[in-house]
Amino acid sequence: MKKKLIAVFSLVLLLFLVACQEDDKDIDQNDEQDSKDEVLTPEDLQSEEALNELKLITRTNREETIIDTLADQAFIFEFQIDESYKDLKVWVETYQLGEKQDIDKYQKAINKSGTIIFSNTAVGGENINNQRLGIISDNGGGYTSYANELTMFDEYGFTAMPDVNDATIEVTEEPIVLAGLLYGENEVQSLPPDFFNNSSDNMDALKDYELAYILKAQFSK
């Protein structure tokens, strides 16, 4: 029953974020139209400077409050790319003491702009994480939902820390590290600053965590 409720809450979270994005777009378009005596086309509203960028969204206090009731952690990014990019893959890698585990959980899509969402909710008393990974755009969206059992921790539990890449990222065909969800039995430190810029040369940093989920994205042409 708990897992069903978590799934419902996660779906509500996705729908809420889509609605907020649409409201923001309407407000932005209305502001632009009020400032000029002409109707702007979508091409006019799309800034060339913002093309091929991915960044963490800025959430209002109201959005933060609603999200906090639906998930323990939620990483939300928006992207805008040009027509040369044909594919987007977003995935989560799992590491235990620096060792990569099993198959990646991922979503694939191709859209010129959209939102990437990764949420995590712990099921109380069961050491189980329900996670949801989704990509949402004007053309629709999709998500995958799965549960992870934290078998490496005993009844005394663990400490969890979210860590996120909050820089505006220039999109290339290289993998992008978006965020990390870090676990330890004692005090947990954030990832080194260079990890998000060059994770391939800083993977040893993950040895400091009993468990780490690393959220990545990659655009391809």
C-alpha positions as CSV (number, residue, x, y, z in Angstrom):
1,M,0.0,0.0,0.0
2,K,2.9,2.4,0.9
3,K,4.5,1.8,-2.5
4,K,1.2,2.6,-4.3
5,L,0.9,5.8,-2.4
6,I,4.4,6.8,-3.2
7,A,3.8,6.1,-6.9
8,V,0.7,8.3,-6.8
9,F,2.5,11.1,-5.0
10,S,5.3,10.9,-7.5
11,L,2.9,11.2,-10.4
12,V,1.3,14.2,-8.8
13,L,4.7,15.8,-8.5
14,L,5.3,15.3,-12.2
15,L,2.0,16.8,-13.1
16,F,2.4,19.7,-10.7
17,L,5.8,20.6,-12.2
18,V,4.4,20.5,-15.8
19,A,1.6,22.8,-14.7
20,C,4.0,25.2,-13.1
21,Q,6.1,25.3,-16.2
22,E,3.1,26.1,-18.4
23,D,2.0,28.8,-16.0
24,D,5.4,30.4,-16.1
25,K,5.5,30.2,-19.9
26,D,2.1,31.9,-20.1
27,I,3.2,34.7,-17.7
28,D,6.4,35.2,-19.6
29,Q,4.6,35.4,-22.9
30,N,2.0,37.8,-21.5
31,D,4.7,40.1,-20.1
32,E,6.5,40.1,-23.5
33,Q,3.3,40.9,-25.3
34,D,2.3,43.7,-22.9
35,S,5.7,45.3,-23.5
36,K,5.3,45.4,-27.3
37,D,2.5,46.2,-29.7
38,E,3.0,43.0,-31.7
39,V,2.3,39.2,-31.3
40,L,5.5,37.3,-30.6
41,T,6.1,34.0,-32.3
42,P,7.7,31.1,-30.4
43,E,10.9,31.8,-32.4
44,D,10.9,35.3,-31.0
45,L,10.5,34.1,-27.4
46,Q,13.4,31.6,-27.8
47,S,16.7,33.2,-26.9
48,E,19.6,32.2,-29.1
49,E,21.9,32.8,-26.1
50,A,20.0,30.2,-24.1
51,L,20.2,27.5,-26.8
52,N,22.2,24.3,-25.9
53,E,22.0,25.0,-22.2
54,L,21.0,22.9,-19.2
55,K,20.4,24.3,-15.8
56,L,18.9,23.7,-12.4
57,I,15.5,25.4,-12.2
58,T,14.8,28.1,-9.6
59,R,11.8,27.0,-7.5
60,T,9.5,29.3,-5.6
61,N,8.8,28.9,-1.9
62,R,5.4,27.5,-2.8
63,E,6.9,25.0,-5.2
64,E,9.4,23.9,-2.6
65,T,6.7,23.3,0.0
66,I,4.6,21.2,-2.3
67,I,7.6,19.2,-3.6
68,D,8.7,18.6,0.0
69,T,5.4,16.9,0.8
70,L,5.7,14.6,-2.2
71,A,9.4,13.5,-2.1
72,D,12.4,13.5,0.2
73,Q,14.7,14.8,-2.6
74,A,13.9,16.1,-6.0
75,F,16.4,17.3,-8.7
76,I,14.8,19.3,-11.5
77,F,16.6,20.7,-14.5
78,E,15.5,22.4,-17.7
79,F,17.2,22.2,-21.1
80,Q,17.0,23.9,-24.5
81,I,18.9,22.6,-27.5
82,D,19.1,23.2,-31.3
83,E,17.9,20.9,-34.0
84,S,21.3,19.3,-34.5
85,Y,20.8,17.2,-31.4
86,K,18.7,14.1,-32.1
87,D,18.7,12.2,-28.8
88,L,18.8,12.6,-25.0
89,K,19.5,9.9,-22.5
90,V,19.2,10.5,-18.7
91,W,20.2,7.8,-16.3
92,V,21.1,7.0,-12.7
93,E,24.3,5.1,-11.8
94,T,24.6,3.3,-8.4
95,Y,27.9,3.0,-6.5
96,Q,28.8,1.2,-3.3
97,L,32.1,2.3,-1.8
98,G,33.1,3.5,-5.3
99,E,32.2,0.3,-7.1
100,K,29.6,0.6,-9.9
101,Q,26.6,-1.6,-9.4
102,D,24.2,-3.5,-11.8
103,I,22.3,-1.9,-14.7
104,D,21.7,1.8,-15.1
105,K,18.1,3.1,-14.7
106,Y,17.4,5.4,-17.6
107,Q,15.0,7.4,-19.7
108,K,15.4,8.5,-23.4
109,A,13.8,11.3,-25.4
110,I,14.3,13.8,-28.1
111,N,12.9,17.3,-27.7
112,K,14.2,20.8,-28.3
113,S,13.3,21.8,-24.8
114,G,12.0,20.2,-21.6
115,T,12.5,19.2,-18.0
116,I,14.5,16.5,-16.4
117,I,13.2,15.2,-13.0
118,F,14.7,12.8,-10.5
119,S,12.9,12.2,-7.2
120,N,13.6,10.0,-4.3
121,T,11.3,9.0,-1.4
122,A,12.2,6.7,1.4
123,V,9.6,4.2,2.6
124,G,9.6,4.6,6.4
125,G,10.9,1.7,8.4
126,E,11.7,-0.5,5.4
127,N,15.1,0.8,4.2
128,I,13.6,1.1,0.7
129,N,13.9,4.0,-1.6
130,N,11.3,4.6,-4.3
131,Q,12.8,6.6,-7.1
132,R,11.4,8.2,-10.3
133,L,13.2,9.4,-13.3
134,G,11.4,11.4,-16.0
135,I,11.7,13.7,-19.0
136,I,8.9,16.1,-19.7
137,S,8.4,18.4,-22.7
138,D,5.8,20.2,-24.7
139,N,5.4,17.0,-26.8
140,G,4.6,14.9,-23.8
141,G,6.9,13.0,-21.5
142,G,7.8,9.7,-19.9
143,Y,9.2,8.3,-16.6
144,T,10.4,5.2,-15.0
145,S,9.8,4.2,-11.4
146,Y,11.6,1.6,-9.4
147,A,12.5,0.7,-5.8
148,N,15.9,0.1,-4.2
149,E,16.4,-1.8,-1.0
150,L,19.3,-0.4,1.1
151,T,20.6,-3.7,2.3
152,M,24.1,-2.4,3.2
153,F,22.6,-0.5,6.3
154,D,21.6,-2.0,9.6
155,E,18.8,-1.1,11.9
156,Y,20.6,2.1,13.0
157,G,20.0,3.6,9.6
158,F,22.1,6.0,7.6
159,T,22.7,9.7,6.8
160,A,21.7,10.9,3.3
161,M,22.9,14.1,1.5
162,P,21.7,15.5,-1.8
163,D,24.4,17.3,-3.9
164,V,23.6,19.1,-7.2
165,N,25.3,20.8,-10.1
166,D,23.9,24.3,-9.9
167,A,25.9,25.8,-12.7
168,T,24.5,26.7,-16.1
169,I,25.9,23.9,-18.3
170,E,26.8,24.2,-21.9
171,V,25.4,21.2,-23.8
172,T,27.9,19.1,-25.8
173,E,27.9,15.4,-26.7
174,E,29.9,14.6,-23.5
175,P,28.1,13.0,-20.5
176,I,26.9,15.6,-17.9
177,V,26.9,14.9,-14.2
178,L,23.7,16.6,-12.8
179,A,23.4,15.5,-9.2
180,G,24.3,13.0,-6.6
181,L,22.4,11.4,-3.7
182,L,25.0,10.3,-1.1
183,Y,24.6,7.9,1.8
184,G,26.8,7.0,4.8
185,E,26.5,5.6,8.3
186,N,28.2,8.6,9.7
187,E,28.6,12.2,8.7
188,V,28.3,12.6,4.9
189,Q,30.3,15.3,3.1
190,S,29.3,16.8,-0.3
191,L,31.2,15.8,-3.5
192,P,34.4,17.6,-4.4
193,P,33.7,20.7,-6.5
194,D,35.6,19.3,-9.5
195,F,33.5,16.1,-9.5
196,F,30.7,17.8,-11.6
197,N,33.2,19.3,-14.0
198,N,35.3,16.2,-14.7
199,S,33.7,13.1,-13.0
200,S,35.8,10.6,-15.0
201,D,39.0,11.8,-13.3
202,N,37.3,12.1,-9.8
203,M,35.5,8.8,-9.5
204,D,37.7,7.9,-6.5
205,A,35.7,10.4,-4.5
206,L,32.8,8.0,-4.5
207,K,34.8,5.5,-2.3
208,D,34.0,7.8,0.6
209,Y,30.3,6.9,0.5
210,E,28.7,3.6,1.4
211,L,26.1,4.3,-1.3
212,A,25.8,6.9,-4.0
213,Y,23.3,7.5,-6.8
214,I,24.7,9.7,-9.6
215,L,22.3,11.4,-12.0
216,K,23.7,11.9,-15.6
217,A,22.5,13.1,-18.9
218,Q,23.9,12.9,-22.5
219,F,22.8,14.6,-25.7
220,S,23.8,13.2,-29.1
221,K,23.6,14.3,-32.7
